[in-house]
């Protein structure tokens, strides 16, 4: 069993937006992948979680918090092309120093957190007054919460956790609550429950990171975008729907993943057309639905999304983390898209998206060279795969220097 790092959700003013979570992510798309490059997902059936037996804040009761958490999970559960459900199993189970009731001390938190890391339960903890954040050495006025998987077995996610900072919903105790109305708090945790379900951040319409008002741009802005720009992000975009459906495909009924979505695949190369270029953001934009709809209907992934970030070496095996070591996965991209016509474009991951906002890992590597023009339209049928749509970057450094052989 592998214990995973939980996500630390930072909140900071960014023009019209608010900064969302830290992500121990491996690539845009799935949050964590197995050694063969297959994404880790929860087992088939309902994801079982437990909630704190306490108010979320001085102004939000336990019953209200429980209802809001269920509504946040329902946003993902209600995707017609996905088969994923979330079931509340009751209150958090006692373990060690935690004997029940409110998880409100660092010893109780550590006991419950450790039980999640052991794969025994998936807690949703309400830190009513921010004291747990203080005891963890975190800034309780800027961290809105933790969320994400806690542990995996060889093939699946087996537990997850979310911790909500009630100070951001406590209108009577601290002015920080003015930064986060209830709708924004809930939108932030819809995003967080995407991480809990196994999704990484996505970069689409990146100019919106500095704020935007164009309705087409906002409609295409993913819920899993690293920043909370607009409350429209509480409604899932094409990208969010495609990725949750790919991880948990609906296989029965009238609206299945296979009869609504197809796949575009290819590899991003350096200018030599031979060397794979990982950590380049790849976007498929739909071009058959009218003017400006390419800004609304788009799906993205990072090249090399299946790969292992740290590969180690044959002497002391210093590599860490999961993921594929297959050379063919280094620059590979795969995009599940609703059936239609799409262009493929590439861009660098925005330099602001590091640490708390990372896409493709904690590191940020700019795209080498410059991007070519978007491809010609690619027709993608439902249930079909259109492959070989490779992208060669322009003006990258030579593959070899004067000290290496050809």
N, C-alpha and C positions, 0 to 999 in steps of 0.2 A: 504494500500500500504506500502511496506517495502523499505526503502532506503538502498542500499548496499554500502559497502566500495569499492572504486576503487582500482586497483592494482598499486603499485608503482614499476617501473621497474629499478632495480639497474644494473649498468654496472661496472664490475670489472675484471681485468685481472686474469685468472686462467689457468696457463700454456698455452695450446693451445686454451683454450676456454674463453668465456666471460660469466659472470653471468647475468642471465635473471631475470624475474620479481618477485615482491612480489605478493602473492596470498592469498586473504581472502578465502581460500579454505576449504572444509570440508572433502574431500577424493580424492584419485587418481581415476579419472574417471570424473563424473560430478562436476562442481564447487560448486553449491548450490543445496540443495534438500529441498523439502517440508516436512511438518510435517508427511506425510504418507510415506516418503522415496522416493517419485517420484522426479526425477530431474526437476528443473526449466529449461524450454526451451523457446525460442521465439515463438510467435504465428505462426500458419501455414501461408505460403506465404512469401513475401519478407521482409527481415529486412531492414528498411529504416534508412539511416544515412545521416548526413549533414557535409560538409567540410568547413574549414576555408577559408575565402576570402582573402588569403595572401600567400606569398611564404613560403615554408617550411624552407628555409634558404637563406643566401645571394647568394648561388649558385644553388638552386633548386626552380624553379618557381612554382606558384600556379598550373598551368596546368600540369607540370611534377609531382608535388606531388599528384594531383588528380588522374592521371593515375597510379601512383605507388600504391596508396591506393586501387584502383579498382583491380589491379593485385594481391595484397595481399589477398583481400577477395576472389578472383576467385580461389585461391588454394583450399579453403574449398568448394566453390560452385561447383567445377568441380569433386568432389567425386561422382562416378557413383551410389554408393549404398546409398547415402544420398540425402535428399530433402531439400535443404536450399539455399536460394538466398539472395543477398545483393543488394540493390538499392540505389543509391545516389539521395536524394530528392532535392538537391540544396545546397546553402550556409546556414550556421548556422543562425537560425531565431533570430532577435533582441529580447531582453528581458531585462528589467530593465536598468542597467548601460551600457549594450551592445546595441548599436544602429545600428550595422552592420559593415561590413568591417573586419579588422583584430582584432582578440581577442588578445590584446597585453598588457593589464594592469590587475592587480590583481582584481580590481573591476569588469571588464568585464568578467574575468575568473569565478569569484564567481557567477556572474549572470547566466552565461551559465551553469556552473556546477550545480547550484541549480535547474535550469530548467530541467536538466537531472535527478537530484534526484527526481524531482516531476513527472517524467515520460513523459515529454512533447516533448523532442527531444533527438536525439542521436548524439552528436557532435564529430567530429574528429578535434582537435585543433592543429595548428602548432605554437609552441613557437619559432619564428624565431631566437631570440637571447638569449634564455634561461632566460629572465628576469622574466617570471612567476614562474619558479622554484626557482629563488632567492627570490622572494617575498613570496613564500610559505615556505621559510626556508629550502629548499632542496639544495643539492650540485649539481649545474648545470653541473659540470664536470664529475659526476658519475651516474646521473639518466637520462636514455634515454627516459623514458616516463611513462604514466599511461595508463591502459586499463582495461576494464571489464564492466559487467553490472552495471547500476546505481540504478535501482529500479525494483521491481516486484509487481504484484497484487497478488491475492490469489493463482494463479496457474501458472503464466507465467512471463518471463522477459519482461518488457515493455520499457526499455531504456538502452542504454549503451554509453560508452565514451572512447575515446582514446586521449591522449595528447602526441605529438611528440616533442622532444627536438631538434630543428634545429641546435644547436651547433655541434651535431655529424655528420652533413652533411655540415658544413660550412668550407670548406677547406682553406678559406682566413683569417678567423678571429681567429681561435684557434687551437692549436696543438691537442686537444682532438679528432678532426675529423680523425686523423691518426689511432685512435683505431678502427674505425668503417667505413669501406668502404661501399658503397651503397648496395652491395649485402648482407652484414652482417646486416646492418640496416633493410633492407626489410625482411630478415629471422627472425630477432627479432620480427618484428611486424606481420608477419604471425603467429608466436607463440602467440603474444598478441591478435590477432583477434580470436585465438582459445579460449582464456579466454573471450573475448567479446561475443563469441557464446555460452559459458556455460561450457567450459572444464577446468579441473584442470591440474596440472602437472602429468607426468607419469614417473616412474622409471623402465627402462629396460636397460640392459648392463651398469650397474652403474659404472663399472670400467672405462668407457669412460669419466667420470667426470674429470679425471686427464689427459685426452687426449688419443686418440687411432687412429690407422691408418688402422686397419684390415677392409677390405671392408665389410665383413659379419656383423661385429659389428656395423659399421657406418650405414649400410642399415637398421638395426633394431632399431637404435636410434630414439626415437620419436621426432617430432617437438615440442611436449609438454614436453620434458625433461627439467628439471630446468635450465640447462646450455646450452649455445650455444657452441658446441664443434667443429662443422664442417658445412660448407655451404651445405652439403648434407641434413641438416635438413630442408631446404626449400622445400624438397620433403616429403610428408607425408608418415609415416611408416604404417605397418599393425595396430598398436595400435591407431594411430591418425584416420585412416579410420574407424576402428571398432567403436570407441567411437562417432565420429561425426555422423556415420550412426545409431548408437543405439539411440542417442538423436533425430535425424531427419531422420527416416528410409524412404528410397525410396520404395514406395508401388506399383508403376506401371512401365510398361516397361519391357524390357528383363533382366535388371540387378537390381533386387530388393534386399533389405536387407534380406528378408525372404528366397530367393532362392540362397543366397550366404553364409549366416552366420548361425551358430548354437550357442548354449549357454552352458557353463559349470558353474555349481554352487556347492557350498559347504560352510562349516564353518571351521574357524580356531579355534582350542581349545588349552587351556593349557594342561599340561601333564595328568590331571585327566580325560580328555575326556569329561568334563561336562561344564567347564567355558569357555565362549567365549573370544577369544583374538583379540581385535580390533587393528587397525593401524599397521598391518603386511602387507608387500607388497607381493602380490600374482601374479605369472607370469605363463601364459600358453605358452609353447614353442612347435612349430610344429616340428614333428619328422618323417615325411613321404615324405620330399622333397629333400633329399640328404644330404651329409656331410656338417656340420657346418650351415645348414640352420635354425637350432633352434636359432641361434644368430640373424638371419634376420627376421624370421617370429614369432613374439611374441606379446602378448597382456597382459596388467597388470591392476590391480585395488588394492586398499587398503581394507583389511577386515574391515567390519563395515562402508563401504562407504555411507550407507544410514542413519547412526545414527546421533543423535543430540550430539554435542561434550559436551556442558554444560547442564546438566539435571536439575539443580536447586533442590529444596526440597519442601516438602509439607507445610513448615512453612512460608517462605517468597518468594518462587518461584524465586530464584536468577538465574535461568537458562537463557541463552540467545541463540540466533541463531535459525536456522531452523533445521529440520531433525527428523527422526523417534525416538521414545522412546520405540519401540517394543523390548523386550528382544531377540527375534529371529534375529534381525538385527545387534546385537553387533559384532559378528564375521563373518557375512555373506559376501561372495564374489560372484559376478556374472561376467562372462566374455563372451562377444560376440566375436566369432572367425570365420574366414573363415572355411568352412567345411574341415575336415581333422583329423589327429591324433595328439594328444597333450599330453605332460606331464605337471603336475602342480608342481611348486616349490615355496617356500616362503623364504623371507629374510627380514632383518631389513631395514627400511628406512634409507638412508645414513645420518649420523649426520650433514653433510654439508648442508642438505636440510631443513633449518629452515628459519623463517622470510621471506626474499625475495624469497626464493626458496622452500617454504614449500610444502610438500605432506601430505595431511591428516590434515591440520590445521596449526596454527601458532606454535603449540607445537611439540616437537620431543620426542617420547617415543621409546626406543630401544625394539626390539623384545625379549620377555622373553625366556629363555632357548636357545636351538639350533634348527636348522631346520632339519627335517627328510630328507631322500633322496627323490628326485623327484618321483612322482607316476609312475606307469606303464602307457603306452600309453592309451589314452582315445579317442575312435572314436566319432566324432561329425558330424552329418549330417546337411545339410542345413535345416533350419526351425525347427530343433529339439533341445530339452534341455536334457543334460546329467547331472543329479543331484546327490547329496549325496557324492561328492568327497571331503570329510572332511580331514583336515590336523591336526594332533595332535603334538604339539611341544614337544621337549625332554628336560627333566631336569629342568622344571620350578619349582618355589617355591610351597610348599603345598598350597592348597586352604584355609585351616584354620590354625591358629597358636594356641598356648596353652591357649590363652585367649578366644577362641571362641568354640562354640559347633560344633559337627560333621555335 
